[in-house]
Every structure is written in C-alpha cells, then in structure tokens.
C-alpha cells in the first residue's frame, strides 16, 4: 500500500492524545493520485464532490454536523495515503461516514448509510428522472447492495489501516474550538453562524490537513468579525488568550 500509518506523521516526543496530526508538506505537494496521472484539478474536484456527498448524507441521516466534519477529515487525510484511482470516491465517502458515526457515537448502520448514498446517486442520474419524487429503494438482498457493501467495507478497513487505527487523533476539529472561543468571548449568534459557515465551506478543501484546528477556528472568527464589522476584544488581543498569533490567522 502507498503512504503509511498516521504514527509516522507524529513528532518523536508525542505523548498527548490531543496532538494535532498534519499531513507532511511533501505529501501535500505529491499525493498518491498524482502517480496515477490524476490531475491536481481533478483531485480537487473529487474532494469537493465527496464533501458535498457527506453533507447531503448527513442531512438525510439526521446526523450532527460534527459527525460529518469527522467523516470529512478522515476522507481528506485518507486520500493523502491512497489514490482516487484505487478507491472509488462514493464508497470511500460512505465508509468514512459509517466510521465517523462510530467514533462520534451517533450510530448508524452501514445499511442505513449505503441506502442514503444510493438515494443520492439516483438523484444524480442524467435527466434527473427522480427529481421531485421518491427514488428507488436499495434492496439489501440485491447484488447491487452486496457489491456496495463490499466496496465500503474494503474502504473502511483501508482507512483504519492507513491511518494506523489512530483515527481519534483526527477528531480535534475547528468547529469544536470555534464553539469554545465564541463562548469565552461572548460573541453573538450572528457572528458564530458566519464563522460556522466559513468552517463548513472549508471542508471541501485540504485545510484541515495543513493547519491546526484552533488556528482554522480563529481564522474563521477573525474573517467573520471583519465581514460583519464586529469589534472583538483588543486589550489584550483576543487571540492571545488562546495562545495564538495574528500571523496564524493570516496564513
């Protein structure tokens, strides 16, 4: 297999389970899909597509947003270990969401997840024959379901294998940090919602693989305050309270 376990990305002094694991620069610049002649633009589109699938599936399954965020983090990092040519994006997205449901204790069965992904796929068909109406159900006894299940289980095992079964290290999300920062500063609901939306928009990118969660959260709040013309505490600067630097948000 390409890539390797998540442990190789950890510093030698690692002890705390709260250590943030980022993807090394060389892996960011040359992901496995590149070796399979998948263009960077195509990979970017596939990552964004997978994120949209996860968001839509999360709504249909009535999952908390943090469960979807966890699934997205798993998928984004996984494709820095394995190629899109090896693992079909829909199967991988379904696997990531099923695994995230376990990790976040918002349990949904693999059958429920696959059924929802099937509905989403039917809605994407050319001509949109099921738009505005019910989509065909996925028969759990059908060959189609059996193949989908096999592909998703294979992808789930690969995710666990490639991330070294240390997937809980990836659950330190900017959304959690944003809630803490907003609560500490006493920010308005409007400011929180704007920052939350920025974080959701970032899920389709590899931002979570490049920067620490608290920095992404702070940057979303910084940008939201600017766009809404809201003044945050400046004496001392609010980011210093969270051991951050202004440069962290400009990056």
C-alpha positions as YAML, in Angstrom:
chain: A
units: angstrom
residues:
- id: 1
  name: UNK
  ca: [0.00, 0.00, 0.00]
- id: 2
  name: UNK
  ca: [1.04, 3.58, -0.53]
- id: 3
  name: UNK
  ca: [1.58, 6.09, 2.22]
- id: 4
  name: UNK
  ca: [1.71, 4.69, 5.72]
- id: 5
  name: UNK
  ca: [0.24, 4.75, 9.21]
- id: 6
  name: UNK
  ca: [-0.59, 8.02, 10.86]
- id: 7
  name: UNK
  ca: [2.07, 7.41, 13.51]
- id: 8
  name: UNK
  ca: [4.82, 8.31, 11.04]
- id: 9
  name: UNK
  ca: [3.45, 11.86, 10.98]
- id: 10
  name: UNK
  ca: [3.74, 12.26, 14.76]
- id: 11
  name: UNK
  ca: [6.69, 14.02, 16.38]
- id: 12
  name: UNK
  ca: [9.09, 11.73, 18.25]
- id: 13
  name: UNK
  ca: [8.13, 13.45, 21.50]
- id: 14
  name: UNK
  ca: [4.43, 12.67, 21.07]
- id: 15
  name: UNK
  ca: [2.63, 11.76, 24.27]
- id: 16
  name: UNK
  ca: [-0.63, 13.65, 24.49]
- id: 17
  name: UNK
  ca: [-3.68, 12.28, 22.59]
- id: 18
  name: UNK
  ca: [-4.54, 15.92, 21.79]
- id: 19
  name: UNK
  ca: [-1.55, 16.32, 19.47]
- id: 20
  name: UNK
  ca: [-2.71, 17.64, 16.11]
- id: 21
  name: UNK
  ca: [-1.57, 15.47, 13.22]
- id: 22
  name: UNK
  ca: [-0.95, 17.34, 9.98]
- id: 23
  name: UNK
  ca: [0.00, 15.93, 6.61]
- id: 24
  name: UNK
  ca: [3.68, 16.48, 5.76]
- id: 25
  name: UNK
  ca: [4.45, 19.12, 3.14]
- id: 26
  name: UNK
  ca: [5.97, 16.62, 0.70]
- id: 27
  name: UNK
  ca: [2.80, 14.52, 0.82]
- id: 28
  name: UNK
  ca: [0.61, 17.59, 0.34]
- id: 29
  name: UNK
  ca: [2.58, 18.51, -2.76]
- id: 30
  name: UNK
  ca: [2.64, 15.00, -4.22]
- id: 31
  name: UNK
  ca: [-0.44, 12.96, -3.21]
- id: 32
  name: UNK
  ca: [-0.74, 9.31, -4.32]
- id: 33
  name: UNK
  ca: [-3.30, 10.17, -7.01]
- id: 34
  name: UNK
  ca: [-0.60, 12.15, -8.79]
- id: 35
  name: UNK
  ca: [1.27, 8.91, -9.50]
- id: 36
  name: UNK
  ca: [-1.87, 7.61, -11.24]
- id: 37
  name: UNK
  ca: [-1.91, 10.61, -13.58]
- id: 38
  name: UNK
  ca: [-4.90, 12.21, -11.86]
- id: 39
  name: UNK
  ca: [-4.54, 15.95, -12.34]
- id: 40
  name: UNK
  ca: [-4.48, 18.21, -9.30]
- id: 41
  name: UNK
  ca: [-7.62, 20.00, -10.53]
- id: 42
  name: UNK
  ca: [-9.45, 16.68, -10.87]
- id: 43
  name: UNK
  ca: [-8.41, 15.62, -7.38]
- id: 44
  name: UNK
  ca: [-9.63, 18.94, -6.02]
- id: 45
  name: UNK
  ca: [-13.00, 18.40, -7.71]
- id: 46
  name: UNK
  ca: [-13.28, 14.86, -6.32]
- id: 47
  name: UNK
  ca: [-12.53, 16.05, -2.80]
- id: 48
  name: UNK
  ca: [-15.17, 18.78, -3.10]
- id: 49
  name: UNK
  ca: [-17.67, 16.28, -4.54]
- id: 50
  name: UNK
  ca: [-17.08, 13.86, -1.67]
- id: 51
  name: UNK
  ca: [-17.66, 16.67, 0.82]
- id: 52
  name: UNK
  ca: [-20.97, 17.55, -0.82]
- id: 53
  name: UNK
  ca: [-22.00, 13.89, -0.66]
- id: 54
  name: UNK
  ca: [-21.14, 13.70, 3.03]
- id: 55
  name: UNK
  ca: [-23.06, 16.89, 3.80]
- id: 56
  name: UNK
  ca: [-26.14, 15.67, 1.93]
- id: 57
  name: UNK
  ca: [-25.96, 12.22, 3.51]
- id: 58
  name: UNK
  ca: [-25.57, 13.79, 6.94]
- id: 59
  name: UNK
  ca: [-28.82, 15.72, 6.42]
- id: 60
  name: UNK
  ca: [-30.73, 12.63, 5.27]
- id: 61
  name: UNK
  ca: [-29.38, 10.58, 8.18]
- id: 62
  name: UNK
  ca: [-30.09, 13.44, 10.61]
- id: 63
  name: UNK
  ca: [-26.54, 13.45, 11.88]
- id: 64
  name: UNK
  ca: [-24.89, 16.21, 13.92]
- id: 65
  name: UNK
  ca: [-22.59, 18.41, 11.88]
- id: 66
  name: UNK
  ca: [-19.58, 17.29, 13.91]
- id: 67
  name: UNK
  ca: [-20.09, 13.71, 12.71]
- id: 68
  name: UNK
  ca: [-19.97, 14.95, 9.11]
- id: 69
  name: UNK
  ca: [-16.88, 17.02, 9.92]
- id: 70
  name: UNK
  ca: [-15.17, 13.91, 11.33]
- id: 71
  name: UNK
  ca: [-16.02, 11.94, 8.20]
- id: 72
  name: UNK
  ca: [-14.62, 14.70, 6.02]
- id: 73
  name: UNK
  ca: [-11.38, 14.81, 8.00]
- id: 74
  name: UNK
  ca: [-10.97, 11.05, 7.62]
- id: 75
  name: UNK
  ca: [-11.59, 11.18, 3.88]
- id: 76
  name: UNK
  ca: [-9.32, 14.16, 3.25]
- id: 77
  name: UNK
  ca: [-6.40, 12.53, 5.04]
- id: 78
  name: UNK
  ca: [-7.04, 9.10, 3.56]
- id: 79
  name: UNK
  ca: [-6.54, 10.41, 0.03]
- id: 80
  name: UNK
  ca: [-3.09, 11.60, 1.03]
- id: 81
  name: UNK
  ca: [-2.32, 7.93, 1.72]
- id: 82
  name: UNK
  ca: [-4.12, 6.23, -1.15]
- id: 83
  name: UNK
  ca: [-5.14, 7.20, -4.65]
- id: 84
  name: UNK
  ca: [-8.56, 8.07, -6.01]
- id: 85
  name: UNK
  ca: [-7.76, 5.50, -8.70]
- id: 86
  name: UNK
  ca: [-7.60, 2.75, -6.06]
- id: 87
  name: UNK
  ca: [-10.68, 3.65, -4.03]
- id: 88
  name: UNK
  ca: [-13.85, 4.95, -5.65]
- id: 89
  name: UNK
  ca: [-14.87, 8.23, -4.05]
- id: 90
  name: UNK
  ca: [-18.51, 7.31, -3.23]
- id: 91
  name: UNK
  ca: [-17.51, 4.09, -1.48]
- id: 92
  name: UNK
  ca: [-14.82, 5.89, 0.46]
- id: 93
  name: UNK
  ca: [-17.20, 8.66, 1.50]
- id: 94
  name: UNK
  ca: [-19.74, 6.09, 2.71]
- id: 95
  name: UNK
  ca: [-17.03, 4.25, 4.64]
- id: 96
  name: UNK
  ca: [-15.75, 7.46, 6.21]
- id: 97
  name: UNK
  ca: [-19.25, 8.43, 7.33]
- id: 98
  name: UNK
  ca: [-20.02, 4.99, 8.76]
- id: 99
  name: UNK
  ca: [-16.71, 5.05, 10.67]
- id: 100
  name: UNK
  ca: [-17.33, 8.60, 11.86]
- id: 101
  name: UNK
  ca: [-20.74, 7.57, 13.23]
- id: 102
  name: UNK
  ca: [-18.97, 5.01, 15.40]
- id: 103
  name: UNK
  ca: [-16.28, 7.42, 16.57]
- id: 104
  name: UNK
  ca: [-18.74, 10.20, 17.40]
- id: 105
  name: UNK
  ca: [-21.23, 7.76, 18.94]
- id: 106
  name: UNK
  ca: [-24.00, 8.82, 16.59]
- id: 107
  name: UNK
  ca: [-24.61, 5.27, 15.48]
- id: 108
  name: UNK
  ca: [-25.99, 4.48, 12.05]
- id: 109
  name: UNK
  ca: [-25.68, 1.08, 10.43]
- id: 110
  name: UNK
  ca: [-23.74, 0.53, 7.25]
- id: 111
  name: UNK
  ca: [-27.03, -0.42, 5.60]
- id: 112
  name: UNK
  ca: [-28.55, 2.95, 6.54]
- id: 113
  name: UNK
  ca: [-25.52, 4.78, 5.19]
- id: 114
  name: UNK
  ca: [-25.45, 2.83, 1.91]
- id: 115
  name: UNK
  ca: [-29.19, 3.30, 1.42]
- id: 116
  name: UNK
  ca: [-28.80, 7.06, 1.70]
- id: 117
  name: UNK
  ca: [-25.81, 7.11, -0.66]
- id: 118
  name: UNK
  ca: [-27.85, 5.09, -3.16]
- id: 119
  name: UNK
  ca: [-30.63, 7.67, -2.97]
- id: 120
  name: UNK
  ca: [-28.15, 10.45, -3.60]
- id: 121
  name: UNK
  ca: [-26.67, 8.59, -6.57]
- id: 122
  name: UNK
  ca: [-30.13, 8.09, -8.09]
- id: 123
  name: UNK
  ca: [-30.78, 11.82, -7.79]
- id: 124
  name: UNK
  ca: [-27.61, 12.49, -9.80]
- id: 125
  name: UNK
  ca: [-28.68, 10.41, -12.82]
- id: 126
  name: UNK
  ca: [-28.70, 12.16, -16.18]
- id: 127
  name: UNK
  ca: [-32.01, 13.86, -16.78]
- id: 128
  name: UNK
  ca: [-32.81, 13.65, -13.06]
- id: 129
  name: UNK
  ca: [-35.67, 11.16, -13.55]
- id: 130
  name: UNK
  ca: [-36.44, 11.08, -9.82]
- id: 131
  name: UNK
  ca: [-36.39, 14.81, -9.17]
- id: 132
  name: UNK
  ca: [-39.34, 15.81, -7.02]
- id: 133
  name: UNK
  ca: [-40.33, 12.20, -6.39]
- id: 134
  name: UNK
  ca: [-39.21, 9.11, -4.45]
- id: 135
  name: UNK
  ca: [-36.04, 7.34, -5.51]
- id: 136
  name: UNK
  ca: [-35.91, 3.56, -5.91]
- id: 137
  name: UNK
  ca: [-35.03, 1.76, -2.68]
- id: 138
  name: UNK
  ca: [-31.83, -0.24, -2.39]
- id: 139
  name: UNK
  ca: [-32.76, -3.86, -1.76]
- id: 140
  name: UNK
  ca: [-30.49, -5.25, 0.97]
- id: 141
  name: UNK
  ca: [-30.71, -8.66, -0.73]
- id: 142
  name: UNK
  ca: [-29.69, -7.39, -4.15]
- id: 143
  name: UNK
  ca: [-26.35, -7.85, -5.87]
- id: 144
  name: UNK
  ca: [-26.02, -4.06, -6.07]
- id: 145
  name: UNK
  ca: [-26.23, -3.76, -2.29]
- id: 146
  name: UNK
  ca: [-23.78, -6.64, -1.77]
- id: 147
  name: UNK
  ca: [-21.22, -5.01, -4.07]
- id: 148
  name: UNK
  ca: [-21.70, -1.60, -2.44]
- id: 149
  name: UNK
  ca: [-21.24, -3.11, 0.98]
- id: 150
  name: UNK
  ca: [-18.08, -4.94, -0.04]
- id: 151
  name: UNK
  ca: [-16.59, -1.76, -1.52]
- id: 152
  name: UNK
  ca: [-17.46, 0.31, 1.57]
- id: 153
  name: UNK
  ca: [-16.10, -2.29, 4.00]
- id: 154
  name: UNK
  ca: [-12.90, -2.53, 1.95]
- id: 155
  name: UNK
  ca: [-12.55, 1.25, 2.07]
- id: 156
  name: UNK
  ca: [-13.27, 1.38, 5.80]
- id: 157
  name: UNK
  ca: [-10.58, -1.20, 6.50]
- id: 158
  name: UNK
  ca: [-8.14, 0.74, 4.33]
- id: 159
  name: UNK
  ca: [-8.89, 3.96, 6.20]
- id: 160
  name: UNK
  ca: [-8.16, 2.28, 9.51]
- id: 161
  name: UNK
  ca: [-5.05, 0.61, 8.12]
- id: 162
  name: UNK
  ca: [-3.62, 3.73, 6.53]
- id: 163
  name: UNK
  ca: [-4.38, 5.97, 9.49]
- id: 164
  name: UNK
  ca: [-2.83, 3.45, 11.85]
- id: 165
  name: UNK
  ca: [-6.03, 2.90, 13.88]
- id: 166
  name: UNK
  ca: [-5.28, 6.28, 15.49]
- id: 167
  name: UNK
  ca: [-8.29, 7.96, 13.92]
- id: 168
  name: UNK
  ca: [-9.37, 9.52, 17.22]
- id: 169
  name: UNK
  ca: [-6.43, 11.90, 16.80]
- id: 170
  name: UNK
  ca: [-8.30, 13.41, 13.86]
- id: 171
  name: UNK
  ca: [-11.38, 14.37, 15.87]
- id: 172
  name: UNK
  ca: [-9.95, 17.67, 17.10]
- id: 173
  name: UNK
  ca: [-11.98, 19.85, 14.74]
- id: 174
  name: UNK
  ca: [-12.09, 23.64, 14.26]
- id: 175
  name: UNK
  ca: [-15.85, 23.56, 14.89]
- id: 176
  name: UNK
  ca: [-15.22, 22.44, 18.48]
- id: 177
  name: UNK
  ca: [-12.62, 25.17, 19.00]
- id: 178
  name: UNK
  ca: [-14.90, 27.79, 17.49]
- id: 179
  name: UNK
  ca: [-17.66, 26.98, 19.99]
- id: 180
  name: UNK
  ca: [-15.18, 27.33, 22.84]
- id: 181
  name: UNK
  ca: [-13.76, 30.63, 21.58]
- id: 182
  name: UNK
  ca: [-17.21, 32.12, 20.96]
- id: 183
  name: UNK
  ca: [-18.43, 31.07, 24.39]
- id: 184
  name: UNK
  ca: [-15.34, 32.53, 26.06]
- id: 185
  name: UNK
  ca: [-15.60, 35.84, 24.21]
- id: 186
  name: UNK
  ca: [-19.39, 36.07, 24.48]
- id: 187
  name: UNK
  ca: [-19.86, 36.54, 20.74]
- id: 188
  name: UNK
  ca: [-23.25, 36.99, 19.10]
- id: 189
  name: UNK
  ca: [-25.16, 34.21, 17.38]
- id: 190
  name: UNK
  ca: [-24.79, 36.05, 14.07]
- id: 191
  name: UNK
  ca: [-21.01, 36.07, 14.38]
- id: 192
  name: UNK
  ca: [-20.96, 32.40, 15.35]
- id: 193
  name: UNK
  ca: [-23.17, 31.46, 12.41]
- id: 194
  name: UNK
  ca: [-20.98, 33.35, 9.92]
- id: 195
  name: UNK
  ca: [-17.81, 31.72, 11.28]
- id: 196
  name: UNK
  ca: [-19.52, 28.30, 11.34]
- id: 197
  name: UNK
  ca: [-20.48, 28.74, 7.68]
- id: 198
  name: UNK
  ca: [-16.88, 29.57, 6.79]
- id: 199
  name: UNK
  ca: [-15.74, 26.38, 8.50]
- id: 200
  name: UNK
  ca: [-18.32, 24.32, 6.63]
- id: 201
  name: UNK
  ca: [-17.16, 25.87, 3.35]
- id: 202
  name: UNK
  ca: [-13.58, 24.86, 4.18]
- id: 203
  name: UNK
  ca: [-14.49, 21.17, 4.46]
- id: 204
  name: UNK
  ca: [-14.21, 20.69, 0.70]
- id: 205
  name: UNK
  ca: [-10.58, 21.78, 0.84]
- id: 206
  name: UNK
  ca: [-7.49, 20.22, 2.42]
- id: 207
  name: UNK
  ca: [-7.26, 22.98, 5.03]
- id: 208
  name: UNK
  ca: [-7.75, 20.51, 7.89]
- id: 209
  name: UNK
  ca: [-4.68, 18.61, 6.69]
- id: 210
  name: UNK
  ca: [-2.50, 21.73, 6.56]
- id: 211
  name: UNK
  ca: [-3.31, 23.74, 9.69]
- id: 212
  name: UNK
  ca: [-4.14, 23.07, 13.32]
- id: 213
  name: UNK
  ca: [-7.83, 23.08, 14.21]
- id: 214
  name: UNK
  ca: [-7.60, 26.00, 16.64]
- id: 215
  name: UNK
  ca: [-5.90, 28.17, 14.01]
- id: 216
  name: UNK
  ca: [-8.61, 27.43, 11.44]
- id: 217
  name: UNK
  ca: [-11.29, 28.24, 14.03]
- id: 218
  name: UNK
  ca: [-9.64, 31.52, 14.98]
- id: 219
  name: UNK
  ca: [-9.21, 32.48, 11.32]
- id: 220
  name: UNK
  ca: [-12.90, 31.87, 10.64]
- id: 221
  name: UNK
  ca: [-13.85, 34.11, 13.56]
- id: 222
  name: UNK
  ca: [-11.34, 36.76, 12.51]
- id: 223
  name: UNK
  ca: [-12.75, 36.79, 8.97]
- id: 224
  name: UNK
  ca: [-16.35, 36.82, 10.22]
- id: 225
  name: UNK
  ca: [-15.71, 39.76, 12.54]
- id: 226
  name: UNK
  ca: [-14.22, 41.69, 9.65]
- id: 227
  name: UNK
  ca: [-17.07, 40.92, 7.26]
- id: 228
  name: UNK
  ca: [-19.72, 41.82, 9.86]
- id: 229
  name: UNK
  ca: [-17.69, 44.77, 11.16]
- id: 230
  name: UNK
  ca: [-17.76, 43.42, 14.70]
- id: 231
  name: UNK
  ca: [-15.06, 44.57, 17.10]
- id: 232
  name: UNK
  ca: [-13.56, 41.80, 19.23]
- id: 233
  name: UNK
  ca: [-11.58, 42.34, 22.47]
- id: 234
  name: UNK
  ca: [-8.28, 44.08, 21.75]
- id: 235
  name: UNK
  ca: [-6.64, 44.66, 25.14]
- id: 236
  name: UNK
  ca: [-5.14, 42.17, 25.22]
- id: 237
  name: UNK
  ca: [-5.86, 40.93, 21.67]
- id: 238
  name: UNK
  ca: [-8.42, 38.13, 21.89]
- id: 239
  name: UNK
  ca: [-6.24, 35.61, 20.04]
- id: 240
  name: UNK
  ca: [-3.52, 35.84, 22.70]
- id: 241
  name: UNK
  ca: [-5.96, 34.43, 25.24]
- id: 242
  name: UNK
  ca: [-5.93, 31.23, 23.18]
- id: 243
  name: UNK
  ca: [-2.14, 31.18, 22.75]
- id: 244
  name: UNK
  ca: [-2.41, 32.19, 19.10]
- id: 245
  name: UNK
  ca: [-0.61, 34.76, 17.00]
- id: 246
  name: UNK
  ca: [-2.07, 37.18, 14.48]
- id: 247
  name: UNK
  ca: [0.06, 35.54, 11.79]
- id: 248
  name: UNK
  ca: [-1.69, 32.22, 12.48]
- id: 249
  name: UNK
  ca: [-4.91, 33.68, 11.11]
- id: 250
  name: UNK
  ca: [-3.32, 35.48, 8.17]
- id: 251
  name: UNK
  ca: [-1.70, 32.23, 7.00]
...
